[in-house]
Amino acid sequence: MVEPDHHRFDTRALHAGQRPDPVTGSRAVPIHQTTSYVFDSVDHAAGLFNLEVSGHLYSRISNPTVAVLEERIASLEGGVGAVCTASGQAALHLAMATILNAGDHVVASRNIYGGSHNMLNLTMPRFGITTTFVDPRDPQAFAAAIRPETRLIFAETLGNPGIEVLDVAAVADVAHAHGLPLAVDSTFATPYLMRPIDHGADIVIHSVTKFLGGHGVAIGGVVVDGGRFDWAADGKFPTLSEPYDGYHGITFTEEFGTAALSMRARAEGLRDFGGCMSPANAFYLLQGVETLPVRMARHVDNTHRVIKMLDAHDAVSWISHPAHPSHPDHELAARLYPKGAGAILSFGVHGGRDAGRRFIEAVELASHLANVGDAKTLVIHPGSTTHQQMSAEDLAAAGIGEELIRLSVGLEDPEDICADLSRALRASQRS
């Protein structure tokens, strides 16, 4: 359970979940590079294994360094608990595996990250879990797709790569009216720009690899438990509301109350699936979280400068970012994201795939690679890379055309970013 913290966001980004080491006095979070922990007694060991006492027993399940990162992110998001994982994909799988069973159904927005779409569309059906994909801009589309066997609504707060803005409160209302939780991937937003739990979301997922970590040096994910959904209300979620033989008949909603989801995810999901975060990665990612407010403010400022440059360039056919007046969600973003709607944007280059290829190959400062949220500016062509496993029909439905370039705006001097992009755009128009 996350401890109450009266401090403001910037302070919690530096301090939540940690006190100076009581043995050494270390101000920095130590890296507890250990697999296991000595028990005080046989009874103490038994209590740990039965979830009767708190503490660490094996680093696949919990680790002191990872625990600091978990509590810090949960504090920033306003959740009651969090579970860190080996990657963002592992976090998505953990959240779903904790509450879903064979025969269950998910309603998801169609504009999600290609890897998430692939998992829901192709992989999870192998285990009896199916998904219907809908327009994220239409809350009633989520409602219309709900079936008796539906158990989860899933969406991204800022879509990938079109940067559609999810009306979190409206979709949460739809989910809750049907007795369902809303899970959101808020990787692009981070809690600095928007806290989905405050708007009604029940589960928040991040690829901590991205903006939270911010430096492209460590992979990790997190599931944040909002603590507000009643998992025992109507019997739809037996993994949480019914006795579990894996811990001698424990019922998670009875034993852990509002933290039932995060406790089951840790006690079963990390134990049995094993997708845990390493303590070294937790340490690296903590360094990023400490500077999150400063970095995100600069990311947003630089993004607005880049949008202005792209808007004036003859080689650019369109721009998709909520800060641009042409974006369909411009007004919604102004309400939900007063600090700015992130540092990811997409744009089209005149000349289609060939022009996009020439642009990609002409950038020098920007890096061409499969990541976002780095301190450095990054570019990619999603249709042939991150979303290449999607069908032509799914790509079209998600608004991913051959001319689309995704840009993750970094922390370099904005004049240098703009000069590099402008030079590459000119090169894109040469036949």
C-alpha positions as CSV (number, residue, x, y, z in Angstrom):
1,M,0.0,0.0,0.0
2,V,1.3,3.4,-1.0
3,E,1.9,5.7,1.9
4,P,0.0,9.0,1.9
5,D,2.2,11.9,0.7
6,H,1.3,15.5,1.2
7,H,4.1,16.7,-1.0
8,R,3.6,18.2,-4.5
9,F,4.3,16.3,-7.7
10,D,7.9,17.6,-8.2
11,T,8.9,16.7,-4.7
12,R,7.3,13.2,-4.8
13,A,9.2,12.5,-8.1
14,L,12.4,12.8,-6.1
15,H,11.4,11.4,-2.7
16,A,8.3,9.2,-2.7
17,G,8.8,5.6,-1.5
18,Q,12.3,6.1,-0.1
19,R,14.1,7.2,3.0
20,P,17.9,7.4,3.4
21,D,19.3,3.9,3.9
22,P,19.2,3.2,7.7
23,V,22.4,1.2,7.7
24,T,24.7,3.2,5.5
25,G,22.9,6.6,5.3
26,S,22.9,6.4,1.5
27,R,20.9,9.3,0.1
28,A,20.6,7.5,-3.3
29,V,18.4,4.5,-3.6
30,P,20.7,1.4,-3.2
31,I,20.8,-1.3,-5.8
32,H,19.8,-4.4,-3.9
33,Q,21.4,-6.8,-6.4
34,T,20.2,-10.0,-4.6
35,T,18.0,-12.9,-5.5
36,S,16.8,-13.7,-2.0
37,Y,16.5,-12.6,1.7
38,V,17.3,-14.2,5.0
39,F,14.2,-15.1,7.1
40,D,14.1,-14.3,10.8
41,S,12.5,-17.6,11.7
42,V,10.5,-20.5,10.3
43,D,7.3,-18.7,11.3
44,H,8.5,-15.5,9.6
45,A,9.3,-17.5,6.4
46,A,5.9,-19.1,6.5
47,G,4.2,-15.8,7.0
48,L,5.9,-14.3,4.0
49,F,5.0,-17.2,1.7
50,N,1.3,-17.1,2.9
51,L,1.1,-13.3,2.4
52,E,0.4,-12.9,6.1
53,V,3.3,-10.5,6.7
54,S,5.0,-7.9,4.5
55,G,8.6,-8.2,3.4
56,H,10.7,-9.7,0.7
57,L,11.3,-13.4,0.1
58,Y,12.6,-13.6,-3.5
59,S,13.4,-10.9,-6.1
60,R,11.1,-12.4,-8.7
61,I,8.2,-11.3,-6.5
62,S,9.6,-8.2,-4.8
63,N,12.9,-6.3,-4.3
64,P,13.7,-3.3,-2.2
65,T,15.0,-1.2,-5.1
66,V,12.1,-2.1,-7.4
67,A,9.7,-1.4,-4.5
68,V,10.9,2.3,-4.4
69,L,10.1,2.7,-8.1
70,E,6.7,1.0,-7.6
71,E,5.7,3.2,-4.7
72,R,7.0,6.4,-6.5
73,I,5.1,5.8,-9.7
74,A,2.0,4.8,-7.7
75,S,2.3,8.0,-5.7
76,L,2.7,10.1,-8.9
77,E,-0.4,8.5,-10.5
78,G,-2.5,8.6,-7.3
79,G,-2.9,4.8,-7.1
80,V,-3.0,2.5,-4.1
81,G,-0.2,0.2,-5.4
82,A,1.9,-0.7,-8.3
83,V,3.8,-3.7,-9.7
84,C,6.8,-3.2,-11.9
85,T,7.6,-5.6,-14.7
86,A,10.3,-6.5,-17.2
87,S,8.8,-4.4,-20.0
88,G,5.7,-2.4,-20.9
89,Q,4.3,-5.5,-22.8
90,A,4.8,-7.6,-19.7
91,A,2.8,-5.0,-17.8
92,L,-0.1,-5.2,-20.2
93,H,0.0,-9.0,-20.1
94,L,0.2,-9.0,-16.3
95,A,-2.8,-6.6,-15.9
96,M,-4.9,-8.7,-18.2
97,A,-3.8,-12.1,-16.9
98,T,-4.7,-11.0,-13.4
99,I,-8.4,-10.4,-14.1
100,L,-9.2,-12.3,-17.3
101,N,-10.0,-16.0,-17.9
102,A,-10.6,-18.1,-21.0
103,G,-13.9,-17.1,-22.6
104,D,-13.6,-13.4,-21.5
105,H,-13.8,-10.5,-23.9
106,V,-12.0,-7.1,-24.1
107,V,-13.1,-3.9,-25.8
108,A,-10.1,-1.9,-26.9
109,S,-9.4,1.2,-28.9
110,R,-8.1,0.5,-32.4
111,N,-5.3,3.1,-32.2
112,I,-3.1,1.3,-29.8
113,Y,0.6,0.4,-30.1
114,G,1.2,-2.2,-32.7
115,G,2.6,-4.7,-30.2
116,S,-0.4,-4.3,-28.0
117,H,-2.7,-4.7,-30.9
118,N,-0.9,-7.9,-32.0
119,M,-1.1,-9.4,-28.4
120,L,-4.9,-8.7,-28.2
121,N,-5.7,-9.6,-31.8
122,L,-3.6,-12.6,-32.4
123,T,-1.9,-13.9,-29.2
124,M,-4.6,-13.8,-26.5
125,P,-7.2,-15.6,-28.7
126,R,-5.0,-18.7,-28.4
127,F,-5.8,-18.6,-24.7
128,G,-9.6,-18.0,-25.2
129,I,-9.6,-14.2,-24.7
130,T,-10.9,-12.2,-27.6
131,T,-11.0,-8.4,-28.4
132,T,-13.2,-6.0,-30.3
133,F,-11.5,-2.9,-31.5
134,V,-13.4,0.4,-31.7
135,D,-13.0,4.1,-32.5
136,P,-11.4,5.7,-29.4
137,R,-13.1,9.0,-30.2
138,D,-16.6,7.6,-29.7
139,P,-17.4,6.5,-26.2
140,Q,-20.6,4.9,-27.4
141,A,-18.6,2.7,-29.7
142,F,-17.1,1.1,-26.6
143,A,-20.6,0.6,-25.2
144,A,-21.9,-0.9,-28.4
145,A,-19.1,-3.5,-28.4
146,I,-19.7,-4.8,-24.9
147,R,-20.9,-8.4,-24.6
148,P,-22.1,-10.4,-21.6
149,E,-18.6,-11.9,-21.5
150,T,-16.8,-8.6,-21.6
151,R,-14.5,-8.0,-18.6
152,L,-12.3,-5.1,-19.6
153,I,-12.2,-1.8,-21.5
154,F,-8.7,-0.9,-22.7
155,A,-7.4,2.2,-24.4
156,E,-4.4,4.6,-24.7
157,T,-4.7,8.1,-23.2
158,L,-2.7,9.4,-26.3
159,G,-2.9,7.1,-29.2
160,N,0.0,5.6,-31.1
161,P,0.9,7.0,-33.6
162,G,-2.0,9.3,-34.4
163,I,-2.1,11.0,-30.9
164,E,-5.8,10.7,-30.6
165,V,-6.9,12.0,-27.2
166,L,-9.0,9.7,-25.1
167,D,-11.9,11.2,-23.2
168,V,-11.0,9.2,-20.1
169,A,-13.9,10.2,-18.0
170,A,-16.5,9.5,-20.8
171,V,-15.1,6.0,-21.5
172,A,-14.8,5.3,-17.7
173,D,-18.4,6.2,-17.3
174,V,-19.3,3.7,-20.1
175,A,-17.2,1.0,-18.5
176,H,-18.5,1.6,-15.0
177,A,-22.1,1.7,-16.2
178,H,-21.6,-1.9,-17.3
179,G,-19.7,-3.0,-14.2
180,L,-16.4,-3.1,-16.0
181,P,-12.9,-1.6,-15.2
182,L,-11.1,0.8,-17.5
183,A,-7.4,0.1,-18.1
184,V,-5.4,2.7,-19.9
185,D,-1.9,2.8,-21.3
186,S,-0.7,6.3,-20.4
187,T,2.9,5.9,-21.5
188,F,2.9,9.0,-23.8
189,A,1.3,11.3,-21.2
190,T,3.1,10.3,-18.0
191,P,1.4,11.4,-14.7
192,Y,3.1,14.8,-15.1
193,L,0.7,15.7,-18.0
194,M,-2.4,13.8,-16.9
195,R,-3.4,11.3,-14.2
196,P,-6.0,9.0,-15.6
197,I,-7.2,7.7,-12.2
198,D,-8.3,11.2,-11.4
199,H,-10.6,10.9,-14.4
200,G,-12.1,7.5,-13.6
201,A,-9.5,5.0,-14.9
202,D,-9.1,1.9,-12.7
203,I,-5.7,0.6,-14.0
204,V,-2.9,2.6,-15.5
205,I,-0.1,0.9,-17.5
206,H,3.2,2.4,-18.5
207,S,6.2,1.4,-20.5
208,V,8.6,2.9,-18.0
209,T,11.2,2.5,-20.8
210,K,9.8,5.7,-22.4
211,F,9.3,9.1,-20.8
212,L,9.3,7.9,-17.2
213,G,12.8,6.5,-17.7
214,G,13.6,9.0,-20.4
215,H,17.1,8.0,-21.4
216,G,16.8,4.8,-23.4
217,V,19.1,2.8,-21.1
218,A,16.6,0.3,-19.4
219,I,13.5,-1.5,-20.3
220,G,10.6,-1.8,-17.8
221,G,6.9,-1.6,-17.3
222,V,4.4,-0.9,-14.5
223,V,0.8,-1.7,-13.6
224,V,-0.7,0.9,-11.3
225,D,-3.8,-0.1,-9.2
226,G,-6.3,2.8,-8.9
227,G,-7.9,1.1,-5.9
228,R,-11.4,2.4,-6.7
229,F,-13.1,-0.5,-8.6
230,D,-15.3,-2.9,-6.7
231,W,-14.0,-6.3,-7.9
232,A,-16.4,-8.2,-5.7
233,A,-19.6,-6.4,-6.7
234,D,-21.2,-8.9,-9.2
235,G,-19.0,-12.0,-9.4
236,K,-17.5,-11.0,-12.8
237,F,-13.9,-11.2,-11.4
238,P,-13.4,-14.5,-9.6
239,T,-9.6,-14.2,-9.6
240,L,-10.0,-11.4,-7.1
241,S,-13.3,-12.1,-5.3
242,E,-13.2,-15.9,-4.8
243,P,-10.9,-18.1,-2.8
244,Y,-7.6,-18.9,-4.5
245,D,-6.0,-22.3,-3.9
246,G,-2.6,-20.9,-4.8
247,Y,-2.5,-19.3,-1.3
248,H,-4.6,-21.8,0.7
249,G,-8.0,-20.3,-0.1
250,I,-7.2,-16.6,0.3
251,T,-9.7,-14.1,-1.2
252,F,-7.9,-11.1,-2.3
253,T,-10.7,-8.6,-2.0
254,E,-11.3,-9.7,1.6
255,E,-7.7,-9.7,2.6
256,F,-6.3,-6.7,0.8
257,G,-9.4,-4.5,0.1
258,T,-8.7,-1.7,-2.4
259,A,-5.2,-3.2,-3.2
260,A,-6.6,-6.6,-4.3
261,L,-5.6,-6.2,-7.9
262,S,-2.0,-5.2,-7.3
263,M,-1.6,-7.9,-4.6
264,R,-2.9,-10.7,-6.9
265,A,-0.7,-9.4,-9.8
266,R,2.3,-9.6,-7.6
267,A,1.5,-12.8,-5.7
268,E,0.4,-14.8,-8.7
269,G,1.5,-12.9,-11.8
270,L,5.1,-12.3,-10.9
271,R,5.4,-15.6,-9.1
272,D,4.0,-17.7,-11.9
273,F,4.8,-15.8,-15.1
274,G,8.1,-14.4,-13.9
275,G,8.1,-11.1,-15.8
276,C,9.9,-9.2,-13.0
277,M,12.0,-6.0,-13.3
278,S,15.7,-6.3,-12.4
279,P,16.9,-4.1,-9.5
280,A,19.6,-2.5,-11.7
281,N,16.9,-1.5,-14.2
282,A,14.8,-0.1,-11.4
283,F,17.7,2.0,-10.3
284,Y,18.3,3.4,-13.8
285,L,14.6,4.1,-14.3
286,L,14.4,5.9,-10.9
287,Q,17.1,8.4,-12.2
288,G,14.7,9.3,-15.0
289,V,11.6,9.6,-12.7
290,E,13.6,12.1,-10.5
291,T,13.8,14.5,-13.4
292,L,10.4,13.8,-15.0
293,P,8.8,17.2,-14.4
294,V,11.8,19.1,-15.8
295,R,12.1,16.9,-18.8
296,M,8.5,16.8,-19.7
297,A,8.1,20.6,-19.6
298,R,11.1,20.9,-22.0
299,H,9.8,18.0,-24.2
300,V,6.5,19.9,-24.6
301,D,8.1,23.2,-25.3
302,N,10.3,21.7,-28.0
303,T,7.3,19.9,-29.5
304,H,5.4,23.2,-29.9
305,R,8.5,24.7,-31.7
306,V,8.7,21.7,-34.0
307,I,5.0,21.8,-34.8
308,K,5.3,25.5,-35.8
309,M,8.2,24.6,-38.2
310,L,6.5,21.7,-39.7
311,D,3.3,23.7,-40.2
312,A,5.2,26.1,-42.4
313,H,7.1,23.6,-44.5
314,D,6.0,22.9,-48.0
315,A,7.0,19.2,-47.9
316,V,4.6,18.5,-45.0
317,S,1.0,17.5,-46.0
318,W,-0.5,17.2,-42.6
319,I,0.4,17.2,-38.9
320,S,-1.2,15.2,-36.1
321,H,-0.7,16.5,-32.6
322,P,-3.4,17.9,-30.3
323,A,-1.6,21.2,-30.0
324,H,-2.2,21.9,-33.7
325,P,-5.6,23.6,-34.3
326,S,-6.4,21.1,-37.1
327,H,-6.4,18.1,-34.7
328,P,-9.9,16.8,-34.0
329,D,-9.2,16.6,-30.3
330,H,-7.7,20.1,-30.0
331,E,-10.3,21.4,-27.5
332,L,-10.5,18.2,-25.5
333,A,-6.7,18.2,-25.2
334,A,-6.7,21.8,-23.9
335,R,-9.1,20.6,-21.1
336,L,-7.4,17.3,-20.2
337,Y,-3.7,18.4,-20.8
338,P,-3.2,21.9,-19.6
339,K,0.5,21.4,-19.5
340,G,0.6,20.0,-23.1
341,A,-0.4,16.8,-24.8
342,G,3.1,15.2,-24.9
343,A,6.1,15.1,-27.2
344,I,5.0,12.5,-29.8
345,L,3.6,13.6,-33.1
346,S,3.0,12.3,-36.6
347,F,3.1,14.0,-39.9
348,G,2.7,13.2,-43.6
349,V,5.4,13.9,-46.2
350,H,4.4,14.7,-49.7
351,G,5.4,11.9,-52.0
352,G,4.3,8.9,-49.9
353,R,6.5,6.0,-48.9
354,D,9.4,6.9,-51.1
355,A,9.5,10.5,-49.8
356,G,9.2,9.1,-46.2
357,R,12.1,6.8,-46.9
358,R,14.3,9.7,-48.1
359,F,13.3,11.8,-45.1
360,I,14.3,9.0,-42.7
361,E,17.6,8.4,-44.4
362,A,18.4,12.2,-44.4
363,V,18.1,13.0,-40.7
364,E,21.3,13.4,-38.9
365,L,20.6,14.7,-35.4
366,A,17.4,12.6,-35.0
367,S,17.9,8.9,-34.5
368,H,16.0,6.3,-36.6
369,L,15.1,3.6,-34.1
370,A,12.1,1.8,-32.5
371,N,11.5,3.8,-29.4
372,V,9.9,7.0,-28.1
373,G,10.3,9.1,-25.0
374,D,14.1,9.3,-25.1
375,A,16.0,12.5,-24.2
376,K,17.1,12.4,-27.8
377,T,14.9,13.1,-30.8
378,L,13.7,9.9,-32.6
379,V,12.0,9.2,-35.9
380,I,10.4,6.1,-37.5
381,H,8.1,4.9,-40.2
382,P,5.4,3.0,-38.3
383,G,3.7,1.3,-41.3
384,S,6.8,-0.7,-42.1
385,T,8.2,-1.2,-38.5
386,T,6.2,-0.8,-35.2
387,H,2.9,-1.5,-36.8
388,Q,4.0,-3.8,-39.7
389,Q,2.2,-6.8,-38.3
390,M,-1.2,-5.1,-38.7
391,S,-3.3,-5.8,-41.8
392,A,-3.9,-3.2,-44.4
393,E,-7.4,-2.8,-43.2
394,D,-6.3,-2.4,-39.5
395,L,-3.6,0.1,-40.6
396,A,-6.2,2.1,-42.5
397,A,-8.7,2.0,-39.5
398,A,-5.9,3.2,-37.2
399,G,-5.1,6.1,-39.6
400,I,-1.6,4.8,-40.4
401,G,-0.8,5.7,-44.0
402,E,2.4,5.0,-46.0
403,E,3.4,8.7,-45.8
404,L,3.2,8.8,-42.0
405,I,6.3,9.6,-40.0
406,R,6.3,9.4,-36.2
407,L,8.5,11.8,-34.3
408,S,9.5,11.7,-30.7
409,V,10.8,15.2,-29.9
410,G,13.8,15.2,-27.6
411,L,15.6,17.7,-25.4
412,E,18.1,19.1,-27.8
413,D,18.1,22.8,-28.6
414,P,14.9,23.3,-30.6
415,E,16.7,25.3,-33.3
416,D,18.9,22.3,-33.9
417,I,16.0,19.9,-34.0
418,C,14.1,22.1,-36.5
419,A,17.2,22.6,-38.7
420,D,17.8,18.8,-38.9
421,L,14.1,18.1,-39.7
422,S,13.9,20.9,-42.3
423,R,17.0,19.6,-44.1
424,A,15.6,16.1,-44.2
425,L,12.3,17.3,-45.5
426,R,14.0,19.1,-48.3
427,A,15.9,15.9,-49.1
428,S,12.6,14.0,-49.1
429,Q,11.3,15.9,-52.1
430,R,14.2,15.2,-54.4
431,S,13.5,12.4,-56.8
